[in-house]
């Protein structure tokens, strides 16, 4: 029972798209694979049969095409030996062995006689499995392997807890002697089916069960393959398992080579960075416009505007091609007209898109949904940063009309009441109530715990608008549009002046969270204000005061900075947004600290995030974790339904290292500037290979000497200059 007079539980459950926590993803962290629009959550056995609940499954286009899969040996559950996803995220490897098998009182197969390896991977809307059985015994054995399976075609929003009004019927059948088939009578008219194919031919096959027998001579191996195909419309399945494996591995290898490489003196940090880049490569989906990072598995495996933009910002110094893909994709689906059901207005940038049945039927508004107050200014800011880091005039030319449309949206729709601040209010009750990055129902509140009324002007959004206008002015100047550049510069100056007047609070010692619908300040200490440092809107003196606040134990836990100070009424370290720790939030704060010259503090913060990642399963930073203080001999506390992997969490370590180095790139001047570079105490050296500066590439070696860091240029390909500023 909560002592809070405004219970979070009631506020949250009232939200129509709340993610219900009936089971915990921490209880048995699922083994996750993704390729394109397909992802899978397996238990450690490689099955979809966990006691945890109904989250596991094989999903495609936000629909679960396989909801159950259970392997048994001789009708008994096998013994688990090991289970891991390879470091490149291409394959799930599971090792099993048989338990003691008895017929009556007779032991017919002693435990550990047969070793089973399961190798599972995804490619082109299918899940493939290669199973190898090896007999280490002295006698031949006929091994029976059974598979139980089912397909419920649950919409992802159903899995999250949404109660739908109607759904289609599932029909299971045997299509051929080696193929089981599930057909779903979709309500949206789009044919969906699951095809399960076995090789060799099963001894028994029914609509939801298959039994295969393998003859195993002593010391010999035998194999079987199973493929599960997610079929939409007239899609043709690829049934060649080894061809699919080679193709999937080749694609992931190519994706991981798009970015510059980083190696440090710490093997643990190297593992964290390797897993992070592998997660990014896995989450990226190649679209016609270029690579786009899907937000996270399981709940957000689709294109999100805000998430894609911030992920691209964090990786810009290593992987500018991602930013190009994000910009071109979001430009292609920029809103063209008003549509209240979608919270769409001309020039507004996408919040998210979905391909599931509920979205296509319109039961949820997310087929193309625009209910995000920050995606539009962040789009403009990313365009400006991309231009600064690449001088890619072709991309700027292609998206410039979209940038200008986004700027027009900020002026007309973002600031609907003309007070100079950008605020949000959903157009219909079906939309999201809170439309900043902290979008849970209780995330914006007053000091006494009361929820803020709309329209709401978030502090960080004003910073994003300031950054957008500042960078857009530079782009306009580069294009010879001096009048527009002057207008944007003046708008940015005026916004900064008004912002300092209305949002700063001397008693808090930081900027307030927001202004509510009555223009009353939400006098709450939050990490939102920390992100203002990233945007540059804060005055230098107040940025220094902010840095002091963020370094206090009210915020800093030893594992990172909390979203809300522990002094606030709604502080709850196990909540989604009101006291938890988000890696991407910390990364933006670190970049902001570096911007204002607090590189030592940025390096210390980076060290806490790297320490947290070292304690995580697979060295993987999740979407968020709980905001309890660090205790000796105890790792960070996990959040029960966090996405893992999550794109902007995976990108966070790279952004934080950039913050440590004080790195800024100006491709138009062909220079990279390092302002007071530092390294976390856990690192003696940092080696960056192939860092882009426009079309040039450089290899840099950073070495720590006490609190100072030296910089060596190991290789330079193309015309580029490195400038280092030391205190």
Buried (B, 14 or more C-beta within 10 A) or exposed (E): EEEBEBBBEEBBEEBBBBBEBEBBBBEBBBBBBBBBBBBBBBBBBBBBBBEBBBBBBBBBBBBBBBBBBBBBBBEBBBBBEEBBBBEBBBBBBBBBBBBEBEEEEEEEBEEBBBBBBBBBBBBBBBBBBBBBBBBEBEEEBEBBBBBBBBBBBBBBBBBBEBEBEEBBEBEBEEBEEBBBBBBBEBBBEBEBBBBBBBBEEBEEBEBBBBBBBBEBEEEEEBBBBBBBBBBBEEBEBBBEBEEBBEBBBEBBEEBBEBBBBBBBBBEBBBBBBBBBBBBBBBBBBEBEBBBBBBBBBBBBBBBBBBBBBBBBBBBBBBBBBBBBBBBBBBBEBBBEEEBEEBBBBBBBBBBBBBBBBBBBBEBBBBBBBBBBBBBBBBBBBBBBBBBBBBBBEEBBEBBBEBBBBBBEBBBEBBBEEEBBBBBBBBBEEBBBBBBBBBBBBBBBBBBEBBBBEBBBBBBBBBBBBBBBBBBBBBBBBBBEBEEBBEBBBEBBEEBBEBBBEBBBBEEBBBBBBBBBBEEEBBBBBBBBBBBBBBBBBBEEEBBEBBBEBBBBEBBBBBBBBBBBBBEBBBBBBBBBBBBBBBBBBBBBBBBBBBBBBBBBBBBBBBBBBBBBBBEBBBBBBBBBBBBBEBEEEEBBBBBEBBBBBBBBBBBBBBBBBBBBBBBBBBBBBBBBBBBBBBBBEBBEBBBBBBBBBBBBBBBBBBBBEEEEBEBEEEEBEEEBBBEBEEE
